[in-house]
Amino acid sequence: MNILIENAGIVFTQNDKREVLRDTSIYISGGIIKEIGKSSLLKEKYTPDLVLDASKMAVLPGLVNLHTHSVQVLLRGRFDEPLMNWLRLVDLEYEKLDDSDVGAAARLTFIEGLLCGTTTFLDMEGNIEPIVSAAREVGIRLYEAIALVDTAETGVSGFTRVADPEEEVKKALKVARENMVTGQLNFLLGPVGFPSSSPELLRIASEEARKNGLKLHAHLSESVVNEELSRKMFGLSETGMLEKIGFLGPDVIVAHGVNLDPIDIQVLAKHGVNVAHCPTSNAKLGNGIAPALKMINQGLNVGLGTDGAASNDSLDLFSDMKTFILMQRAREGFDRRVNAQLALDMATRNGGLALDSSGKLGVISPGAYADLVLVDLALPSMLPSEKVLDNLVFSGGCRAVRHVIVNGELLVYDGRLRNEELYRRALEEFNEVAKRVSYK
């Protein structure tokens, strides 16, 4: 579809200069942003299939959710427990789910996020095929980290072997090869993290990922319990252990980092590791406030993730932008650098760079992926209009999203999924699954 976004009131390009454009039009063709300029010139040059009047709107890059678990929407609000108890309960529920349950949950997750302006998801799950199918149906851009587990987290030592690490990685690579057929679908290897993933599995996964040109995604330092166990067993922090086995690198995205100490942060920065900061989930589970500002100050590329709906419980990245700012100021004191612009960087270009080093994701520029969000500037929560970005992050949020484009396709129009039949069916199927699955 060829789309002309006409006369946008304000465009947050999120390019290297963070240019903010006014009264600007954007022409989209072939899934990319073809040209940015005056409407009259673009109309003379191109013949759009669709024209969107954006004169009372702001345009942003599509948001990038750098860490979530799409199946967990089925468990939203179920377990209000600290992390280790929560993990045991969630794992038991996962065992009850079949392919149709997983597909229904992923479909709803992607729709919920899309309606709030999220166009790209870094998801981590084990049952991949139904999630891939759901992503294709909804039309979002998916980076799926295939979850790899070889040890039981509930053992006294944390290392009760439940699978062969080499076989786990081989199976994951096979799934990735069989399903990677479109540019909107990408795979990573996702060793869940210590102790569910042993050092042996983490090492093998990193070696094989690099041989096959895949990135890596893992949990790191989410709980002080895991940090203490790592130091007891290896005499090293989790980060130190990962460095020792050769896991760390610029192709790695770690989630959380709540309990990183200054040395850990320096190690991650030295290896160019990317971090998915999940402020709401970390707080709800009682894990603490990650030192996100310290990571940023050390040069780490830090993006934002909602985590799964079982621990957030929202899939609204605008909410996590606001939470990031509030909690870092609460932790570090008032700092003018911790502001709406930094939060938007984390939710767009930073997440995009973690996933795609080409610089085409999370920005608005010619040649970039045509993933865009148009937000309504006329809402009461967006007024007065002198500071649009501050309003959007602190008071406008998800409710301000009007149109969403992914890969050049208009998926959300006037706040509603354009594919009304898909929306209706997704809700019906999810509700049936929720009734059928027992949570006792």
DADAKA-V858948 format. One record per helix or strand of 3 or more residues. SS is the DSSP state (A for helix, B for strand). FROM is the first residue (numbers start at 1). TO is the last residue. Records with the same first field share a line. If there is no record, write none. Layout:
BEGIN
SS=FROM-TO / FROM-TO
END
This chain:
BEGIN
B=3-12 / 20-29 / 32-37 / 50-53 / 57-61 / 63-68 / 118-125 / 141-148 / 185-191 / 215-220 / 252-256 / 274-277 / 301-304 / 372-376 / 401-406 / 409-413
A=39-45 / 70-75 / 83-94 / 99-115 / 129-138 / 165-179 / 199-211 / 224-234 / 238-244 / 262-270 / 279-284 / 292-297 / 317-332 / 340-355 / 380-382 / 388-400 / 420-436
END
